[in-house]
Amino acid sequence: MAAAQGMVERRGADLWLTHALMIVGVLIIFFPIWLAFVASTVNQSDIVSPPMPVLPGDQFWENYSAALFSGVNVPVATMLMNSLIMAVGIAVGKIVISLLSAFAIVYFRFPGRSFFFWMIFLTLMLPVEVRIVPTFEVVAGFGMLNSYSGLIFPLIASATATFLFRQFFMTIPDELAEAARVDGARPMRFFIDIVVPMSRTNVAALFVILFIYGWNQYLWPLLITTEPEMNTIVMGLKQMFPSGDDTADWPVIMATSILAMIPPVIVVISMQKLFIRGLVDSEK
């Protein structure tokens, strides 16, 4: 009895220690974000004159209104919308194309099936930065500069998502495909009614990752957009920093930084359960 009680006490101590370490880690990570929020609610003088305050000020509405509806070259609200359209378009495009590619590779028999899959997989060795010049020439040739299609289409192919969906499709029992064939279901009906619903946790996990990937894009939008109205939020943040002897409007910059974090945070929180299941649950 004493030994069991000692094990319970040690387990309780370990649990408290684990939670204490997690809380400390969260506070360390959250503190810079808190400082950015505080900086977005005070005056310029409060930031440049030490010590910087650690409690929010009374300039919240003024600073966030200036960021959302004024900005530097274009209002932040416009750049947020551009980034949102780009990120959703890239995530949805990558998932749709990868689902179809993996389905064709797994369930269709055609010559060179393995060859084409490994050719897709080898594109992982060619990131956007390597093929950016020919990609830019193609996009310019199709007249897609300064457009959402130019921002999205060159980035929607994903070898990683294709590989992950292929690996998952190979775990689906062959009996399901045989049963669907016996019932008279055509391949696309089997794909839509059975394969896609079974893949929803994988889709959710990939959507979160790919949305953040699209949201954080900087180099590609910088190259193909010359009109300020097509700027993304990441580009806008970079443009807010002064050049030369100009003075940075730090409250507005910090407000823009906080606004830029909100959409990815909403996506992660809203899809958290499916995201975790898609990463760790083997029984999809």
C-alpha positions, 0 to 999 in steps of 0.5 A: 500500500505504501509503495502504491501511494508513493507511486501516486505521489511521484506521478502527481509531482511529475504531472505538476512539474510537466504542467509548470514547464509547459506554462513557462514555455507558453509564457516565454513564447507568448511574451513577444506577442504580448509586447507587440500587442501592447506596442500597437495600443500606445503612442510612438513616444511610449515605444521609443522612450524606454522603458516600454510599457507592458500594459495596453494603452488607450490608442487601440482604435486609433492605431488599428483604424490607421492600419486597416483603412490607411496603411502606407501604400494601400490599406491593410484590409486590402492586403489581408484580403489579398493574402486570404484569397491567395492562401485559400486558393493555394491550399484548396488547389494543392489539396484537390490536385494532390487528391486526384493525382494520388487517386489516379496513381493508386487506383488506375493501372497505366504504363509508367505509373510508378515512373510518373509518381517518382517524377512528381516526387522528384519535384521536391528538389526544385523549390519555387526559388530554383524555377522562379525565372521560367515560371515568371516568364510563363505567367507573364506570357499568359498575362497573369501578372497583378492577378489572383490567378498569377498568385495562385496557379504557379504554387498549387502543385504539391509533391508532398501532398500527393505523396501523403495521399498516396500513402493513405490511399494504399491503406484503404482495403481493396474490398471497398473498391471491389464492393463499389465496383460490384454496386456499379459505382464508377471511379469518380463516384467511388472517389467522391463518396468513399475516398474523399470522406475517409481522407477528411482528417488528412485534408484538414491537416494539410489545409492548415499547413498549406494555408500557412505556407500560402499566407507566408509567401513573400518572394513570388508575390513580390515578383509578379505584383507591381500594383499596390492594390495586389500587395499581400500582408507580408509584402505590406509589413516589409514596406512599412519599415522606413528607408534612410532617415525616415521614422517608423510608425511603430504602433501602426506596424505592430497593429499590422503585425497583430492583424497579420497573425489573426487569420492563421490563428483562426484557421489553426484553432478552428481545425485543431482537432482534425489537424491533430487527428490527421497527423497522429491518428492511424485509424482514419 
